[in-house]
Amino acid sequence: MTRASVSVSSWRVRCACIDIGSNTTRLLVAESARDGRLREVHAERAFTRLGSLLGPGGAIPPAVVRVGAEVVAEQVAAARGQGASSIRVVATAAVRDAANREDFAAAVVDLAGVPVEVLTGEEEARLAFRGATGSLAECPDGLLGVVDVGGRSSELVAGTQADGVVWARSLPVGSGLLADAHLRDDPPTPEQLDAVRAHVAEVLAPLEPPQPVAAYAVGGSATSLRRLLGTVLDADALGRGLLALAALPRVEVARRFALHPERARLLPAAILLLEGATETFGAPLHTCGGGLREGVLLEAIRGSGPSQAPAAGD
C-alpha cells in the first residue's frame, strides 16, 4: 500500500503511530525518505469496535479492554519488527469517553509496554489537519477545510498549511454512534437513513466555520469511499454511494465492494456525515493520503511533538 508523500525533515528516521479509534485500531510505520518526504513502510488495522462496546456507565467491559490491549501489543510488536525507532500510541473518542479509560491505558502498558496518550478533541482535530494538509503534493493557497469522521466523534477544522488551525470543532457524533442508534435493519430503511440525516443536520446547524477554498476528508470511511467513489466526494458522488451501500444487506455490500462487513455497516452513516460536512463548508470534499496518524508521525519525525514511547531495547 502506498500513501501520498508527506513533506518532512531531511534526515532519515522511522517512526510508528498506533491510533486507537472507536471502530478500528490502526498502525502506521513510516520514514523520511531521501527526498525528505514521508514514505509508508507498513500499515495494518483491526476492527476493535471499542466505541460500540461501551458497557453500563460508559465503561469498556473487561474482556474488551483485554482484547483491545492485545491488539495494541501485536501492533507494537509489528512496529518494532519494522525497525521503528519510536512508537507513539494515541487514543480518541472511545477511550476518551470511557469511564474506565485509566484501566484501559494500564492494560496497554501491562501487555504492550507503551503508554497511551488520550487525545482531546482539539488535539485530534489539529493532528488530523496537519496530516491531511501535509499529505498534499500541491497545497492550494488560502484557507483549507478538513473533515475527520470517526466512530464516536467527528472533527471539522479550517486553517492554512503555513499557519495551522484557525478554527476547529470536535463533535460528539460519529458513524458508529449513528449506526448503532438508527440503522438497526439490514439493509437500513429509508426512514432510518432520514433519521441519521436529521441527527447530523441538528448537530451541524449551529456551526459557522470560515469557508475554505478547498476541503478534504480523512479517516477510514473516507479511505474506503475514495476506492469506491473516486477522489472527489461531492453531493452527487455521496448520493450514488448511499444508494449503492444502503440497497443490499451488509454481507453482500462487503463482498461486492471488497469491504470489511463492519465498514459496510458504518459507511451509510459516514456518508451522511460527509454530506452534512460538504454543506457546512460549502465545498465538495477531496480525499487525501494523510490524516491523524500522519499528523502524529510528522510531529514525531520533526521532534516537535510530545515524547514518544521507546522502541525495543530502550
Secondary structure, DSSP 4 states (H G I P E B T S, - for coil): --PPPEE--SS--EEEEEEE-SSEEEEEEEEE-TTSEEEEEEEEEEE--GGG---GGGPPPHHHHHHHHHHHHHHHHHHHHTT-SEEEEEE-HHHHH-TTHHHHHHHHHHHHS--EEE--HHHHHHHHHHHHHHT-SSPPSS-EEEEEE-SS-EEEEEEETTTEEEEEEEES--HHHHHHHH--SSSPPHHHHHHHHHHHHHHHTT--PPPPSEEEEESHHHHHHHHHH-SEE-HHHHHHHHHHHTSS-HHHHHHHHT--HHHHHHHHHHHHHHHHHHHHHTS-EEE-S--HHHHHHHHHHHT-SSPPEE-TT-
